[in-house]
Amino acid sequence: MNTYTYSYRKDSSNEPIGRVQATGLLEARRNVGVIKRLDIDLVDTLYIIKKLSDHEKQNKKSSR
């Protein structure tokens, strides 16, 4: 399982507003849709979904 973050498409800072665990991007889109109660097409319109890299995961763990 990989971790994916999502942020608002119109937010210029691209600050993540949430995370989901998924095996791939399609499943991540589906999970965000379930969380936000939206259709997958609306998820694509409103949010940017990115895979969290291993480097970013390490930085999150060490900062706590």
C-alpha positions as CSV (number, residue, x, y, z in Angstrom):
1,M,0.0,0.0,0.0
2,N,1.1,3.5,-0.8
3,T,0.2,6.8,0.8
4,Y,-1.4,9.5,-1.4
5,T,-2.1,13.1,-0.4
6,Y,-4.7,15.3,-1.8
7,S,-5.0,19.1,-2.0
8,Y,-7.3,21.6,-3.5
9,R,-6.7,22.2,-7.2
10,K,-7.2,26.0,-6.8
11,D,-4.8,26.3,-3.8
12,S,-1.5,27.8,-5.1
13,S,0.4,26.5,-2.1
14,N,-0.5,22.8,-2.8
15,E,-0.8,22.2,0.9
16,P,-2.1,18.7,1.5
17,I,-5.5,18.5,3.2
18,G,-5.6,14.8,3.7
19,R,-4.1,11.4,3.1
20,V,-5.4,8.0,1.9
21,Q,-3.8,4.6,1.8
22,A,-4.2,2.9,-1.6
23,T,-2.5,0.4,-4.0
24,G,-2.8,2.8,-6.9
25,L,-4.0,6.2,-8.1
26,L,-7.4,4.9,-9.2
27,E,-8.0,3.5,-5.7
28,A,-6.8,6.7,-4.1
29,R,-9.2,8.7,-6.3
30,R,-12.0,6.3,-5.2
31,N,-11.1,6.7,-1.5
32,V,-11.0,10.5,-1.7
33,G,-14.5,10.3,-3.3
34,V,-15.8,8.2,-0.5
35,I,-14.3,10.5,2.2
36,K,-15.7,13.6,0.5
37,R,-18.8,11.9,-0.8
38,L,-18.2,12.9,-4.3
39,D,-18.2,11.2,-7.7
40,I,-14.7,10.4,-9.1
41,D,-15.1,13.0,-11.9
42,L,-15.7,15.7,-9.3
43,V,-12.7,14.5,-7.3
44,D,-10.5,15.0,-10.4
45,T,-12.0,18.5,-10.9
46,L,-11.6,19.7,-7.3
47,Y,-8.5,17.9,-6.0
48,I,-4.9,17.1,-7.0
49,I,-3.8,13.6,-5.8
50,K,-0.1,12.8,-5.5
51,K,1.8,9.8,-4.3
52,L,3.8,10.6,-1.1
53,S,7.4,9.8,-1.8
54,D,9.6,7.8,0.5
55,H,11.7,10.9,1.2
56,E,8.6,12.8,2.3
57,K,7.5,10.0,4.6
58,Q,10.9,10.0,6.3
59,N,10.8,13.7,6.9
60,K,7.3,13.4,8.5
61,K,8.5,10.6,10.9
62,S,11.7,12.5,12.0
63,S,9.9,15.8,12.7
64,R,7.7,14.3,15.4
